[in-house]
Amino acid sequence: MYIVCVTSCPVGIAHTYMAAANLEKAAKARGLEVKVETQGAQGIENEITKEDIKRADGCIIASDIRIKNNERFEPIPTLRISVSEAVKNAKAIIDELMEAIE
């Protein structure tokens, strides 16, 4: 299984990157292939491509603000959560997405 994630917080510094790291770690622990895009103070990093979206089985958007290019995720099952949820409960979030798409 392959999932994509986007993380973004209002300031675009700490929580954006903590959420990204936690989601990536939790996904890999479950044996998933994962790509995490951050939309932080540095702009978009590790951008999810059209090819990534075509391959993806699901998506997690962990954001407290409107992310850039949101519409590109419409074709795939998407779970939208707050950044703090991803920081605190990444494993549960990954499990929830997997239950929804399996």
KAVENVEN-V307260 format. One record per residue. RES is the residue in three letters. PSI is psi in whole degrees, -180 to 180 (999 if undefined). OMEGA is omega in whole degrees, 0 to 359 (999 if undefined). NEAR is the number of other C-alpha atoms within 12 Angstrom. Layout:
RES/PSI/OMEGA/NEAR
RES/PSI/OMEGA/NEAR
This chain:
MET/145/181/21
TYR/126/176/29
ILE/155/175/38
VAL/150/181/42
CYS/150/172/53
VAL/133/175/48
THR/141/180/53
SER/133/176/42
CYS/166/184/33
PRO/-39/181/21
VAL/-31/177/19
GLY/27/180/26
ILE/-100/191/20
ALA/-57/187/22
HIS/-34/177/30
THR/-47/185/40
TYR/-32/175/34
MET/-43/178/29
ALA/-43/179/41
ALA/-47/181/42
ALA/-42/181/30
ASN/-41/178/31
LEU/-43/179/46
GLU/-46/180/34
LYS/-45/181/25
ALA/-39/179/31
ALA/-46/180/35
LYS/-36/178/21
ALA/-28/178/16
ARG/0/178/22
GLY/19/181/16
LEU/150/169/24
GLU/137/186/25
VAL/147/171/34
LYS/130/182/35
VAL/122/175/39
GLU/135/174/36
THR/140/174/38
GLN/88/185/38
GLY/-158/181/32
ALA/-26/179/18
GLN/2/184/16
GLY/-158/180/19
ILE/126/177/22
GLU/144/180/23
ASN/48/187/21
GLU/134/178/23
ILE/126/184/29
THR/171/175/20
LYS/-38/179/17
GLU/-41/177/14
ASP/-44/182/26
ILE/-39/177/28
LYS/-37/181/20
ARG/-26/191/21
ALA/138/175/30
ASP/-23/181/29
GLY/169/184/38
CYS/144/172/43
ILE/126/173/47
ILE/111/179/47
ALA/99/187/44
SER/144/174/35
ASP/4/178/25
ILE/170/178/22
ARG/126/180/21
ILE/158/177/28
LYS/143/177/22
ASN/39/181/17
ASN/-37/186/24
GLU/-20/182/14
ARG/-16/181/24
PHE/1/182/31
GLU/-35/183/18
PRO/-10/185/17
ILE/153/177/27
PRO/127/186/26
THR/131/176/30
LEU/125/180/30
ARG/127/183/29
ILE/170/175/32
SER/158/178/27
VAL/-41/182/41
SER/-34/176/28
GLU/-42/180/29
ALA/-36/179/40
VAL/-44/186/30
LYS/-35/190/21
ASN/46/184/25
ALA/-42/181/34
LYS/-46/180/25
ALA/-36/179/20
ILE/-46/178/36
ILE/-45/179/42
ASP/-42/180/24
GLU/-44/178/24
LEU/-44/182/33
MET/-40/177/26
GLU/-37/182/14
ALA/-30/186/17
ILE/-10/180/20
GLU/999/999/12
